Structure formats: structure tokens, C-alpha cells
Amino acid sequence: MTGATEATPAAVVARVPVVNAANALTALRLLLVPVFAASVAVSGMTHPGWQVTACVIFAVASVTDLVDGWIARRFGLVTAVGKVADPIADKALTGAALLLLSWYDRLPWWVTALILARELGITALRFWVIRRGVIAASRGGKVKTALQILAITWYLWPMPAALAVVGPWIMAAAVVVTVVTGFDYIAQALRLRRTRS
């Protein structure tokens, strides 16, 4: 024993590069939004070939939403840019799809208004409490997302009449879960503000 104390090395915090695989997929999703919207516009929701194209583009963009989150968590690639860009890309894709479906009289406008009001409201709520913590996606939120994607895909695909009638039922389920989970997120945000104020 010499009496000297060893200096403890300072913890090294790894800096995550903004340009990474997860953020690249988020950027791709944003870039696909106008391509998707153009495909729907060209189809006029009456041309089966272009409807299929629009549906495939929407499906591919939706898959990137699942994959980029998994990559970010699995490989430690979560960035501040990604936290902001990811929900913006999600809402841009879903919002464009819902607005176009209502524009072409495939979906009632009140459904689009209700879902978009909830989505934009919860996104704003997340930013409101972001300094106190993160409101993680709940299981109900994931079910909501899955139902919305399925319902929109169903409406976009040129379904035969016998199957087209299923679309409104899927969308109805999506609307119910969207509203219920919206209230749950509001309750989470209020608790977060109270406990960390």
C-alpha cells in the first residue's frame, strides 16, 4: 500500500452519428410520402394497376417504420434527430393516405379528421413532456398502428366487392383503438408532468 489512490477513468459516452441506418430508413419513409401521394393521384382510385403501386409503396414505407425503430434500439442508434423525424415521417405517411382516401370519397372526412387530430395531438404531447421523459409506445399504440396500416392498405388495394366491405370494419376498429389509446397517452403525459415537475 503506497497510500496513493488510483484515478477512476471518466466514463466515455459514445456519440451516435446522425447519419445511420435507422435515420436513413426514416428519411426514406419521408421521401416515399410524395411518391405515394403521386401514385394515388395518378390512379384516381379507379386504375387498378396504379392502385396496387400506391398500396405497395405505402406498405414498404410502413415497414420502414417498424424496422428503423428496431435497428435504433438494437444497435444503440437512437438520436435526437431520429426522435423528432420518426413521428413526423409516420404522421406524414398516415396523414397523406387518410386525406387522399377521403378526397376520393373512400373514407368519411370525420374519420380522417378524428385520427389526424389524435395523432397530431399526441405528437405535440410527446414534445411537451420530452424534457421530463419519453412516452413510450404502448401495446395498445402498436395495435393502433397495425390496425391503421391494415385498414389503409385494405382501402388502397383494388379489392373485389365481396372483400371491400371488410375495410370499414377494420377502420372502425382502428378508430376505436386510436381514441382509447389517445386518452391513455394523455393520462401518461399528465402523470409524467406531475411526478417530475
Order of alpha helices (4+ residues) and beta strands (2+ residues): alpha-alpha-alpha-alpha-alpha-alpha-alpha
